Amino acid sequence: MSETITLPMQLSQVPEPGGQRRVGPCTLVILGASGDLTRRKLIPSLLHLLGDGLLPDDFTVLGVGRKPMDDASFREEQRAASGADARLWERLAPHLFYLTLDLDVPDSFAPIAERLDAIEAERGAERGRLFYLALPPSVYAETIEGLARSGALPRRTQSDPRWARIIIEKPFGTSLETAVALNRVARAAVAEHQIFRIDHYLGKETVQNLLVFRFANAIFEPVWNRHHIQHVQITAAEAIGVEHRARYYEEAGVVRDMFQNHLLSLLSLTAMEPPATFRSESVRDEKAKVLKAIRVDGAVRGQYGPGTIAGEKVPGYRDEEDVANDSPTPTYAALRCLVDNWRWQDVPFFLRSGKRLPLRSTEIAVQFHAPPHLMFPLEHGERIAPNVLVFRVQPDEGLSLCFELKVPGSGMRIRSARMEFSYEEAFGPGGHDAYETLLLDCMAGESMLFLRNDSTEAAWRIVDPVIAQWDHEAPKHFPNYAAGSWGPEEADALIERAGASWRNP
């Protein structure tokens, strides 16, 4: 087969920015504000939202952490970490405050409630409260109970202008049992509409555009089913190792870290039925139906050994700091999933994720059936490539469509062509980071991109048996793939059962 031609896709018209909603007055309380997430994601996201004019004039950030700091030192620490433009930082800094508090001490949450009461007395009582748990998952339950008991996090109706909401980072539990228990604690404290379980993948532009692509273009819905689609591949590849997260990763492994949340969320968006309306509950209902219909029909695990990535030698997983030298923790997994419903019966969805792969890339590849009858004369061993539609989630957000064309000339020669669309080329750089989108949605009370309790529990029901089996059976040989490769050979055999091969980005 000759090489692929790449054809750029053009927008007929690039709309002017607009349509973004502003939110009302609120206070964002970051619990664990002296940590890495606040410096890398939350404060930079607030800076960008402020620069775009999307934050209310009267918003406040109250950082809460164990590290001794006052308002001035907290502002200086965040300024240094953000590297923000001086004029923009001067606009944000007066809104930042800090409270030193050891949340491990029982009944230590009263100062948060007192500080919020003081802010509301000074700036107006009709303002929302948004709590972000940038904390270790092991303290989620105690923190939610403490906030509710102190009065800082009250139960409120959806229409109350003094709304109160809580953002819970992943992982939401470590198993179905722990997720059910955490849901029970959260819903005893507040109503379900106040709980926002965050998955930052769902805030990415390409993921959101998947819904628009499917349901705003009538030509795709008739072929979005088992009659036309041969299989779907969802890949989340990471070039990095475990870095400073080894202690967490030794307990979690790749399935808890990537599959239960990110990859199953992408699968549910790809396979869901059209919702009746573009409203949060309608969309989340359809996603939940998909998750409840999934079963795993094959699983492969792997662990990386020493290798080379981008010309640099890197150690194996068992040589990383804080990792046991006989660790059975998988750093790679590939699952063959089936969705038992009318639309997708017998169409395999292949999910894979791993660390120390050749590059960082997340994509959804939808491969269509090959033509049922091949009438064109082809040379010996030549074949017509099937059509493939690819949604690139990161790092280069966009999509591509592969199809076949005749090469000009007197003979019948066929070549693959690929039409490419890039968000950055079409709209320019500077789009919103996923955390910006999700923070803004939460402030506005828009829950479409957040996980509901039934979806979270359904996802654990899918992966729990895989984790349990692997915990019961020691791996035959680890490490079983070299850093810089695309994973173990067993993963190739898993997808070859469907007459396919992995699409490496």
C-alpha positions as CSV (number, residue, x, y, z in Angstrom):
1,M,0.0,0.0,0.0
2,S,1.3,3.4,-0.9
3,E,1.9,6.1,1.7
4,T,-0.9,8.2,3.0
5,I,-1.7,11.6,1.6
6,T,-2.7,14.2,4.3
7,L,-5.3,16.7,3.3
8,P,-6.1,19.6,5.7
9,M,-9.7,20.3,6.6
10,Q,-10.9,23.9,6.5
11,L,-13.5,25.6,8.5
12,S,-16.1,27.4,6.3
13,Q,-16.1,30.2,8.9
14,V,-14.3,30.7,12.2
15,P,-16.8,32.3,14.6
16,E,-15.8,35.0,16.9
17,P,-15.3,34.0,20.5
18,G,-18.5,34.3,22.5
19,G,-21.3,32.5,24.1
20,Q,-19.3,31.9,27.3
21,R,-21.4,32.4,30.4
22,R,-20.3,34.4,33.4
23,V,-21.0,33.1,36.9
24,G,-22.3,34.8,40.0
25,P,-20.4,35.8,43.1
26,C,-18.8,32.8,44.9
27,T,-16.0,31.6,47.1
28,L,-13.7,28.8,46.0
29,V,-12.3,26.9,49.0
30,I,-9.3,24.8,48.1
31,L,-8.6,22.2,50.7
32,G,-4.9,21.1,50.3
33,A,-4.0,24.5,48.8
34,S,-0.3,24.1,49.5
35,G,-0.1,21.1,47.2
36,D,1.0,20.5,43.7
37,L,-2.5,20.6,42.1
38,T,-3.2,24.1,43.3
39,R,0.1,25.4,41.8
40,R,0.0,23.5,38.5
41,K,-3.7,23.6,37.6
42,L,-6.1,25.5,39.8
43,I,-4.5,28.9,40.2
44,P,-3.3,29.0,36.5
45,S,-6.9,28.1,35.5
46,L,-8.3,30.9,37.6
47,L,-5.8,33.3,36.0
48,H,-6.9,32.4,32.5
49,L,-10.6,32.6,33.4
50,L,-10.0,36.0,34.9
51,G,-8.1,37.2,31.9
52,D,-11.0,36.1,29.6
53,G,-13.5,37.9,31.7
54,L,-15.3,34.8,32.8
55,L,-15.0,35.1,36.6
56,P,-17.3,37.3,38.6
57,D,-15.9,40.6,39.9
58,D,-16.7,39.6,43.4
59,F,-15.1,36.1,43.7
60,T,-12.8,34.9,46.5
61,V,-10.4,32.0,46.8
62,L,-9.8,30.6,50.3
63,G,-6.8,28.3,50.4
64,V,-6.7,25.8,53.3
65,G,-3.6,23.8,54.1
66,R,-1.4,22.5,56.8
67,K,1.6,24.5,55.7
68,P,2.0,27.7,58.0
69,M,1.3,30.7,55.8
70,D,-0.6,34.0,55.9
71,D,-2.4,35.6,53.0
72,A,0.7,37.5,51.7
73,S,3.0,34.4,51.7
74,F,0.3,32.3,50.0
75,R,-0.1,34.9,47.3
76,E,3.7,35.1,46.8
77,E,4.1,31.3,46.6
78,Q,1.3,31.1,44.0
79,R,2.7,34.1,42.0
80,A,6.1,32.5,41.8
81,A,4.7,29.1,40.7
82,S,2.4,30.6,38.1
83,G,4.8,32.8,36.3
84,A,1.8,35.0,35.5
85,D,1.8,38.4,33.7
86,A,2.3,41.1,36.4
87,R,-0.9,43.0,35.5
88,L,-3.1,39.9,35.5
89,W,-1.6,38.8,38.8
90,E,-2.3,42.2,40.4
91,R,-6.0,41.6,39.5
92,L,-6.1,38.1,41.0
93,A,-3.9,38.5,44.1
94,P,-6.5,40.6,46.2
95,H,-8.9,37.7,45.8
96,L,-6.6,35.1,47.4
97,F,-6.7,34.3,51.1
98,Y,-5.2,31.5,53.2
99,L,-6.1,29.6,56.4
100,T,-3.6,27.4,58.1
101,L,-5.4,24.3,59.4
102,D,-4.6,20.6,60.1
103,L,-7.5,18.8,58.7
104,D,-6.4,15.5,60.3
105,V,-7.5,16.9,63.7
106,P,-11.1,15.9,64.5
107,D,-13.6,18.8,64.5
108,S,-11.0,21.2,63.1
109,F,-13.3,22.5,60.4
110,A,-15.0,25.3,62.4
111,P,-12.5,28.0,61.3
112,I,-13.4,27.4,57.7
113,A,-17.1,28.1,58.4
114,E,-16.1,31.1,60.5
115,R,-13.9,32.5,57.7
116,L,-16.7,32.0,55.1
117,D,-19.2,33.7,57.3
118,A,-16.9,36.7,57.6
119,I,-16.4,36.8,53.8
120,E,-20.1,36.7,53.2
121,A,-20.8,39.4,55.9
122,E,-18.3,41.7,54.2
123,R,-19.1,40.9,50.5
124,G,-22.7,39.9,50.6
125,A,-24.5,36.8,51.8
126,E,-25.9,35.8,48.5
127,R,-22.8,34.1,47.1
128,G,-22.0,30.4,46.4
129,R,-19.5,28.2,48.1
130,L,-17.4,25.7,46.1
131,F,-15.1,23.3,47.9
132,Y,-12.3,21.6,46.0
133,L,-10.8,18.5,47.7
134,A,-7.2,18.7,46.5
135,L,-6.4,16.1,49.1
136,P,-5.3,12.4,49.4
137,P,-8.3,10.2,48.6
138,S,-8.0,8.5,52.0
139,V,-9.3,11.6,53.7
140,Y,-12.3,12.4,51.4
141,A,-14.9,10.9,53.7
142,E,-13.7,12.5,56.9
143,T,-13.3,15.9,55.1
144,I,-16.9,15.8,53.7
145,E,-18.3,14.9,57.1
146,G,-16.2,17.6,58.8
147,L,-17.3,20.3,56.4
148,A,-21.0,19.3,56.8
149,R,-20.8,19.1,60.6
150,S,-19.2,22.5,60.9
151,G,-21.8,24.2,58.8
152,A,-19.3,25.2,56.1
153,L,-20.9,22.8,53.6
154,P,-24.7,23.0,54.1
155,R,-27.4,21.1,52.2
156,R,-28.9,23.5,49.7
157,T,-31.6,23.3,46.9
158,Q,-30.7,23.8,43.3
159,S,-32.4,27.2,43.1
160,D,-30.8,28.7,46.2
161,P,-28.5,31.6,45.2
162,R,-26.4,30.7,48.3
163,W,-25.4,27.4,46.6
164,A,-22.9,25.0,48.0
165,R,-21.0,22.5,45.9
166,I,-18.1,20.1,46.4
167,I,-15.6,18.9,43.8
168,I,-14.1,15.4,44.5
169,E,-10.9,14.5,42.6
170,K,-10.3,11.0,41.4
171,P,-9.9,8.3,42.3
172,F,-13.4,8.1,43.7
173,G,-12.8,5.0,45.9
174,T,-10.5,2.2,45.2
175,S,-13.1,-0.5,44.5
176,L,-16.9,-0.8,44.2
177,E,-17.2,-1.3,48.0
178,T,-15.2,1.8,48.8
179,A,-17.0,3.9,46.1
180,V,-20.4,2.9,47.5
181,A,-19.3,3.8,51.0
182,L,-17.9,7.2,49.8
183,N,-21.1,7.9,47.9
184,R,-23.1,7.1,51.1
185,V,-21.0,9.6,53.1
186,A,-21.3,12.3,50.5
187,R,-25.1,12.0,50.0
188,A,-25.6,11.9,53.8
189,A,-24.0,15.3,53.9
190,V,-25.4,17.0,50.8
191,A,-27.7,16.4,47.9
192,E,-26.5,14.6,44.7
193,H,-26.8,17.9,42.7
194,Q,-24.2,19.4,45.0
195,I,-21.6,16.7,44.3
196,F,-19.2,17.1,41.4
197,R,-16.9,14.1,40.8
198,I,-14.3,15.4,38.5
199,D,-12.6,13.7,35.5
200,H,-10.4,16.2,33.8
201,Y,-10.4,14.2,30.5
202,L,-14.1,15.2,30.1
203,G,-13.2,18.9,30.0
204,K,-11.0,18.5,27.0
205,E,-12.3,20.1,23.8
206,T,-12.1,17.0,21.6
207,V,-14.0,15.0,24.2
208,Q,-16.8,17.6,24.3
209,N,-16.7,17.8,20.6
210,L,-17.4,14.1,20.3
211,L,-21.0,14.8,21.2
212,V,-21.3,17.6,18.7
213,F,-19.6,15.6,16.0
214,R,-22.0,12.6,16.5
215,F,-25.3,14.4,17.0
216,A,-24.9,17.6,15.0
217,N,-23.9,15.9,11.7
218,A,-26.6,13.7,10.3
219,I,-24.3,11.7,8.0
220,F,-22.6,9.8,10.9
221,E,-25.5,8.6,13.0
222,P,-26.7,6.0,10.4
223,V,-23.3,4.3,10.3
224,W,-22.6,4.6,14.1
225,N,-23.4,1.0,14.9
226,R,-22.5,-2.7,14.5
227,H,-23.4,-2.9,10.9
228,H,-20.7,-0.4,9.8
229,I,-18.1,-0.3,12.6
230,Q,-15.7,-3.2,13.0
231,H,-14.1,-2.1,16.2
232,V,-13.1,0.9,18.3
233,Q,-9.7,1.5,19.9
234,I,-9.2,3.9,22.8
235,T,-5.6,4.6,23.7
236,A,-4.1,6.7,26.6
237,A,-0.3,6.4,26.2
238,E,2.1,8.1,28.6
239,A,5.9,8.4,27.9
240,I,6.6,9.3,31.6
241,G,7.1,6.7,34.4
242,V,5.6,6.9,37.8
243,E,7.8,9.9,38.8
244,H,6.9,11.1,42.4
245,R,3.7,9.1,42.5
246,A,5.2,5.6,43.1
247,R,3.7,5.1,46.6
248,Y,0.2,5.9,45.2
249,Y,0.8,3.9,42.1
250,E,2.0,0.8,44.0
251,E,-1.5,0.6,45.6
252,A,-3.5,1.7,42.5
253,G,-1.9,0.3,39.4
254,V,-2.9,1.3,35.9
255,V,-6.5,0.0,35.9
256,R,-7.6,2.1,39.0
257,D,-5.5,5.0,37.7
258,M,-6.7,5.2,34.1
259,F,-9.5,2.8,33.2
260,Q,-12.1,3.1,35.9
261,N,-12.4,6.9,35.2
262,H,-10.8,8.2,32.0
263,L,-11.0,5.4,29.5
264,L,-14.5,4.2,30.5
265,S,-15.7,7.8,30.3
266,L,-14.4,8.0,26.8
267,L,-16.0,4.7,25.9
268,S,-19.4,5.8,27.3
269,L,-19.4,9.0,25.2
270,T,-18.4,7.1,22.1
271,A,-21.1,4.5,22.5
272,M,-24.0,6.4,24.1
273,E,-27.4,6.8,22.4
274,P,-28.6,10.3,21.4
275,P,-30.0,12.0,24.5
276,A,-33.6,13.4,24.2
277,T,-32.3,16.9,25.1
278,F,-28.8,18.5,25.6
279,R,-29.3,18.7,29.3
280,S,-27.1,17.4,32.0
281,E,-29.3,14.6,33.3
282,S,-30.3,13.4,29.8
283,V,-26.7,13.1,28.7
284,R,-25.6,11.4,32.0
285,D,-28.6,9.0,31.8
286,E,-27.3,7.7,28.4
287,K,-23.7,7.5,29.6
288,A,-24.8,5.4,32.6
289,K,-26.8,3.0,30.3
290,V,-23.6,2.3,28.4
291,L,-21.5,1.6,31.5
292,K,-24.2,-0.8,32.8
293,A,-24.1,-2.8,29.5
294,I,-20.3,-3.2,29.4
295,R,-18.5,-6.5,30.1
296,V,-14.8,-7.3,29.9
297,D,-14.0,-10.1,27.4
298,G,-10.3,-10.3,27.7
299,A,-7.5,-8.5,29.6
300,V,-3.7,-8.2,29.4
301,R,-1.4,-6.6,31.9
302,G,2.2,-5.5,31.7
303,Q,5.0,-3.8,33.5
304,Y,7.8,-1.8,31.9
305,G,11.5,-2.7,32.2
306,P,14.5,-0.6,31.3
307,G,14.5,0.9,27.8
308,T,15.1,4.0,25.7
309,I,12.6,6.9,25.1
310,A,13.5,9.8,22.8
311,G,17.2,8.7,22.9
312,E,17.4,8.7,26.7
313,K,17.8,5.5,28.7
314,V,15.2,5.1,31.5
315,P,15.0,2.6,34.3
316,G,12.4,-0.2,34.7
317,Y,9.5,0.2,37.0
318,R,11.0,-2.0,39.7
319,D,14.1,0.3,39.7
320,E,12.0,3.4,40.4
321,E,12.2,5.0,43.8
322,D,9.7,3.7,46.4
323,V,8.9,0.6,44.2
324,A,9.5,-2.9,45.5
325,N,12.1,-4.9,43.6
326,D,9.5,-7.7,43.0
327,S,6.5,-5.5,42.5
328,P,3.5,-7.1,40.7
329,T,1.9,-3.8,40.0
330,P,0.8,-3.4,36.3
331,T,1.9,-0.2,34.5
332,Y,0.1,-1.3,31.3
333,A,-3.2,-2.9,30.6
334,A,-5.3,-3.6,27.6
335,L,-9.0,-4.7,27.8
336,R,-11.4,-6.0,25.2
337,C,-14.8,-4.7,26.2
338,L,-18.2,-5.6,24.7
339,V,-21.3,-3.4,25.0
340,D,-24.3,-5.7,25.3
341,N,-27.0,-3.7,23.6
342,W,-28.8,-3.5,20.2
343,R,-26.4,-0.9,18.6
344,W,-23.1,-2.4,19.6
345,Q,-23.6,-6.2,20.0
346,D,-20.4,-8.0,19.1
347,V,-18.4,-4.8,18.3
348,P,-15.2,-5.0,20.5
349,F,-14.0,-1.8,22.2
350,F,-10.3,-2.1,22.9
351,L,-9.0,0.0,25.7
352,R,-5.3,0.4,26.5
353,S,-3.1,2.6,28.7
354,G,0.5,2.3,29.8
355,K,3.4,4.2,31.1
356,R,6.8,4.5,29.4
357,L,5.3,4.1,26.0
358,P,7.0,5.8,23.0
359,L,5.0,9.0,23.3
360,R,2.2,10.8,25.1
361,S,-1.1,10.5,23.2
362,T,-4.8,9.9,23.9
363,E,-7.1,9.1,21.0
364,I,-10.3,7.3,20.0
365,A,-10.1,5.5,16.7
366,V,-13.3,4.2,15.1
367,Q,-12.5,1.6,12.4
368,F,-15.2,0.8,9.9
369,H,-15.7,-2.5,8.1
370,A,-13.8,-3.1,4.9
371,P,-15.8,-3.1,1.7
372,P,-17.8,-6.3,1.5
373,H,-16.8,-7.0,-2.1
374,L,-13.4,-6.0,-3.6
375,M,-13.9,-5.3,-7.3
376,F,-10.7,-3.4,-8.0
377,P,-7.6,-5.2,-9.4
378,L,-4.9,-5.1,-6.8
379,E,-1.4,-6.4,-6.8
380,H,-0.5,-9.5,-4.9
381,G,-0.6,-8.9,-1.2
382,E,-2.2,-5.5,-1.6
383,R,-5.4,-4.6,0.2
384,I,-7.7,-1.7,0.6
385,A,-7.4,-0.1,4.1
386,P,-10.6,0.3,6.1
387,N,-11.9,3.8,6.8
388,V,-10.8,5.1,10.2
389,L,-12.1,8.1,12.1
390,V,-9.8,9.3,14.8
391,F,-10.5,11.8,17.6
392,R,-7.2,13.1,19.0
393,V,-7.8,14.1,22.7
394,Q,-4.2,15.1,23.5
395,P,-1.7,16.5,22.9
396,D,-2.7,17.8,19.4
397,E,-6.4,18.1,19.8
398,G,-8.3,17.4,16.5
399,L,-9.6,14.7,14.3
400,S,-8.8,12.8,11.1
401,L,-10.7,10.7,8.6
402,C,-8.9,8.1,6.4
403,F,-10.4,7.0,3.1
404,E,-9.3,5.7,-0.3
405,L,-8.6,7.6,-3.5
406,K,-7.5,6.8,-7.1
407,V,-4.1,7.9,-8.0
408,P,-4.1,10.0,-11.2
409,G,-3.0,8.1,-14.3
410,S,-4.1,5.4,-16.7
411,G,-4.0,2.5,-14.3
412,M,-6.1,1.7,-11.3
413,R,-3.9,2.5,-8.4
414,I,-5.5,3.2,-5.0
415,R,-3.9,5.3,-2.2
416,S,-5.1,6.2,1.3
417,A,-5.8,9.8,2.1
418,R,-6.3,11.4,5.5
419,M,-8.2,14.5,6.1
420,E,-6.9,16.4,9.2
421,F,-8.5,18.9,11.4
422,S,-6.5,20.7,14.1
423,Y,-8.1,22.8,16.8
424,E,-5.1,25.0,17.1
425,E,-4.8,25.6,13.3
426,A,-8.5,26.4,13.0
427,F,-9.0,28.5,16.2
428,G,-5.5,29.4,17.2
429,P,-3.7,28.6,20.4
430,G,-5.0,29.6,23.9
431,G,-8.0,27.4,24.3
432,H,-9.3,26.6,27.7
433,D,-7.5,23.9,29.8
434,A,-9.8,21.1,30.9
435,Y,-9.6,22.4,34.5
436,E,-10.8,25.8,33.4
437,T,-13.8,24.4,31.7
438,L,-14.7,22.2,34.6
439,L,-14.2,24.9,37.3
440,L,-16.4,27.3,35.4
441,D,-19.1,24.6,34.8
442,C,-19.1,23.8,38.5
443,M,-19.5,27.5,39.5
444,A,-22.4,27.7,37.0
445,G,-24.0,24.4,38.4
446,E,-23.6,22.6,35.1
447,S,-23.0,19.0,35.8
448,M,-22.9,17.4,32.3
449,L,-19.1,16.8,32.3
450,F,-19.0,15.4,35.8
451,L,-19.6,11.8,36.9
452,R,-22.9,10.8,38.6
453,N,-22.9,8.3,41.5
454,D,-24.5,5.5,39.4
455,S,-21.9,5.9,36.7
456,T,-19.0,5.8,39.2
457,E,-20.3,2.6,40.7
458,A,-21.0,1.0,37.3
459,A,-17.4,1.7,36.2
460,W,-16.1,-0.1,39.4
461,R,-18.3,-3.1,38.6
462,I,-16.6,-3.4,35.3
463,V,-13.0,-3.3,36.5
464,D,-13.2,-4.8,39.9
465,P,-13.2,-8.4,38.6
466,V,-10.2,-7.7,36.5
467,I,-8.3,-6.3,39.5
468,A,-9.4,-9.1,41.8
469,Q,-8.2,-11.8,39.3
470,W,-4.8,-10.1,38.9
471,D,-4.4,-9.7,42.6
472,H,-5.2,-13.5,43.0
473,E,-2.8,-14.6,40.2
474,A,0.8,-13.5,40.2
475,P,2.1,-12.3,36.8
476,K,4.0,-15.0,34.9
477,H,6.8,-12.7,34.0
478,F,7.4,-9.0,34.9
479,P,8.7,-6.9,33.4
480,N,7.2,-7.9,30.0
481,Y,7.7,-4.9,27.8
482,A,10.7,-2.5,27.4
483,A,10.3,1.2,28.1
484,G,9.9,2.9,24.8
485,S,7.9,0.0,23.2
486,W,4.1,-0.2,22.7
487,G,3.5,-2.8,25.4
488,P,3.7,-6.6,25.8
489,E,3.2,-9.0,22.9
490,E,0.1,-10.5,24.7
491,A,-1.7,-7.2,23.9
492,D,-1.1,-7.8,20.2
493,A,-2.7,-11.2,20.5
494,L,-5.7,-9.7,22.3
495,I,-6.6,-7.4,19.4
496,E,-5.7,-9.9,16.7
497,R,-8.6,-12.1,17.8
498,A,-10.8,-9.4,16.1
499,G,-8.8,-9.5,12.9
500,A,-7.2,-6.1,13.7
501,S,-4.0,-4.6,15.0
502,W,-3.2,-1.7,17.3
503,R,-3.1,1.7,15.7
504,N,0.0,3.4,17.2
505,P,-0.3,7.2,17.2
